[in-house]
Structures are given as structure tokens and as C-alpha cells.
């Protein structure tokens, strides 16, 4: 019986390259990479049965749709899990949902503002979890509730206040089971919350509470933290960011509607 490497080497380079990108097994490829380099990478990522499936599908149809579908189902990307999670878990929830929320040099996969503030970190089988504890610590500084979606990774070592969802596969579909509900955390940092506001948002709050016109960002944050309680700053943060996301959502929807309604100019 052929090894995984021998099986893949029998397939054309262009076919393997197209398969690797469509299955999202590769993000980039160096111009100097050879077929052997590509096969070496794929051998690390594919099981023996998947290599045989790919080989058989190519010889039958010269395509790889079935193999890609099988891989994408077993090992969906974080973006695919995120979209499925929104559709199945958050879609009917009230409030504003945002993706890729910038925070401390990283991005929160999903955030939700609906009177409370929630952050969701999605970890697919393709993701490393070495940064997860640090990410959840950052999120806990500015969000009331923090949850993580895991696709088979260990649950040990997660903060006690963090909610946990597990990815399941039921009758050929992805599903999400809530293992633990999130608890409101006590680690929120008012200074960190105010620092995430855009300058215009911060200045608007600053003037509302009696600040002068042209103070620096650090002066405005110092002024507000000396006069408002942590709970009040949390409310200010949720309102400002929620309004921003709502406005961005309306703008995106308007632009998409305009593009969809454009028609060709008659010649």
C-alpha cells in the first residue's frame, strides 16, 4: 500500500495546489516551492484516508469537491464556525452583533451589545490555543460576559467566569452545545474601556460631563475616571460602541443596497 506521500505525489501539482487553497489548507505559497514541498505540507495535514479519498476522486472525476467538503466539515475554519454560530445561536438575539472587533493588538471574533456586552472567541481545529488565556483576559477588561467556542480543544485552564460552547456534528450539520453559561466578570477596567472609544466619542462624553474643549485623550480619560463610577463608565462604553456598530451596520447595508440596485447605463 502506498504511503500518504507516495499517493499525493501521483497527483498533478496544479490539482494539488488548487485543492490545498480551496480546502483552506494553505494561505500562501512561495514561488520557489516545488511539488515535493507542497506534498510535504499536505502530508502533515491530511489523514491516510483523506489522501486515498483525494486520489480516488481525482481518478474518477478529475475533481476534489467531495474531499474538500469532508475536510471543511471536519475541520472548518474559525470564520466558518463564526458564521454558523451567528446563524444558529445569535441570529434571533436582540441587539447589535459585530465581527472582528479590534482590541489590544488582537481582534475579538464576535461581540454583541444588547443592554449587556458580550465577547465570543472562536477556536477551530486549525487554530492554536496558546494565546487563548491572554485573549480572554483582555476581553474581560472591557466586556461584561466572555465566552469561547471550542472544536474539541481541552476546556481546562479557562477562567471560571468564561462561558463555553462545544462544536458538535449532528446528521451532517454543525451544531453548538452550551457547556457553561458565562458569568458577569469583575475584571472590567474603566480606563481600558474609555481608551477604546474613538476620539470623537470620547470628546462627546467628556463635554457631556463638563469637560473643556481641547484637552488631550489622556486628560479626558483622567477627568472621566475621577468623576464617574466604574458602572457609569461601563454604561458609557456600551452605549458609545453600540451606537458606533449600529451606525456602521446601517452604512454597510445602505452601500450594499445601492450596489445591488445599480443597473448598466444603456449604450
C-alpha angles and dihedrals in degrees: 000000000000121000120241090259093050091048093052094043088062089064124083117265094233091051092050092047093051091046093051093053096042091050088048091236091130130039099186138001128208116238089233094056114116131206089264090054091052093047090049090056094045093049088061092051104040132067121228091254091053091050089052091046091052092047092049094046092050092050092048101042109359086238137099105206096120093048093047092049090051092050094045090051095049095037109025118176122250089255092054091048090047093054092046091048092052091048096046105031111020105026096094096038118110122246137039124319122198135184130215097012109192115237133158096336092313136078129238109227094220135006130183131195115191104140087305127054121237134181125199124196115199119207117187125189087260093059129088114232098201090106096043098099091049092047093051090048090055092047092050090060093065109018127069094214128032126188136174128209111213129193100202098316119136117271095210118114097027118134113268092236094054119104118227130213122185123208113233133184114220124175092337096312133103115244136178126225120195106227096176133009117232119249123215104264127223098213099088113137116210093201091052091049093051091046089060092059117099115247093254091050093047092048091050091054091043093055091044090061096045104273125150124254110254109029120137124260092255091050092050092049091048091049093050096045090051093054106032130061122238089254092052092049089049089055091048091050094048093048095047097045093041091053091048093051091046091052092047090049092052091047092050091048091049093050092048090049091050092050092047092051096050115112131194115269109244113248 
